[in-house]
Amino acid sequence: MRVVDSFVEGLSSKLTPVVGWTNLQAMAQVLNLVPSMQHHLRDRHPSGAGFEFKAGLQFMTRDGGNAVHVLFDHGKMKVGIGDLLIGQWMTL
């Protein structure tokens, strides 16, 4: 059973970033392409002032070996695999 458990654990740790990226990419497609959802990233406040959601998020596995990042800027959501580089979110 130890061999099977270690195999499943190893496979799970390898698939986690891919599954995370796939789910975040699906969310990005909905937010970027569906008109009724776009107001979550860029809209007008009832007072008339415009607002735009700007953020950079990074998700890492427990061992820190794999990462997936998300960037929100200019009313769009972008997803990438790997570390969120300082230059990517510092310019937001």
N, C-alpha and C positions, 0 to 999 in steps of 0.2 A: 504493500500500500504506500510506502514512503516514496517509491519511484513514481507512482501515479500522482501522488499529491505534489511532489516537486515539479513534475511535468505540467500539471494543471496550473500551479502557481507561476511557473515560468512563462507559460503561454498567456496567462491572464495579465502578467506585468508587461508583456510585449504588446498585447492588444489594447491595453488601457488607453494609451495616447491616440491610437487610431479610432477607437470608439468615441473618445472624447472629442476629437477633431471632427468626426462625422456628425455627431449631434450638434456641435456648435456651428458647423458649416450649414446644416439644415436650418438652424435658427437664424443665421445670417441671411440666408436666401429668402426666408419669409419676411424678415424685417426690411430687407433691401428692395424686394420686388412686389410685395403685396401693399397696395396703396392704403388700405385701412390700418396697416400696422406701422407705416412709416412715421406717424406722428409720435411714436415712442422715442425716436432718435432726434427728431427736429420738428418743432411746432411753434405756435404762438401762445403765449400765456393769455388768459382772459383780460389782463390789464393792457394787452397790446404788445408787450415786449416779446421779442423772439428768443428762443433758447435752443441750444444744441447740446446733446449729451456727448461729452468727451471723456474717455477713460482708456486705460490700458490694463488688462488683467492677464495674469499668468497662472496656469494650473500645472502642478508638477506631481509626479508619482512620489510615493513615500520615500523611495531611495534617492530621489533627486536626479535620476538618470534620464528621464524623459519629460518634456514639457510641451504644452499647447498654449498659445497665447491668443488674445482677442484684443482688437483695437476698435474703438468707437471714435469716429471723427468725420466731420463734414456730412453728418446725417447718414453715415454708412457704418456697417459692422464688417470687419475683416478678420479672418481666422488664419492662423499659421501654426506650423509645427516647429518647435524649438523654443529657445529662450527669447523673451521679450527684450530686445536690445534697448539700451538707454536712449539712443537717438530716436527710436520709434515713438516712445511715449513722452519724451521731454519736449517734443515740438508741438504737442497737442494744445 
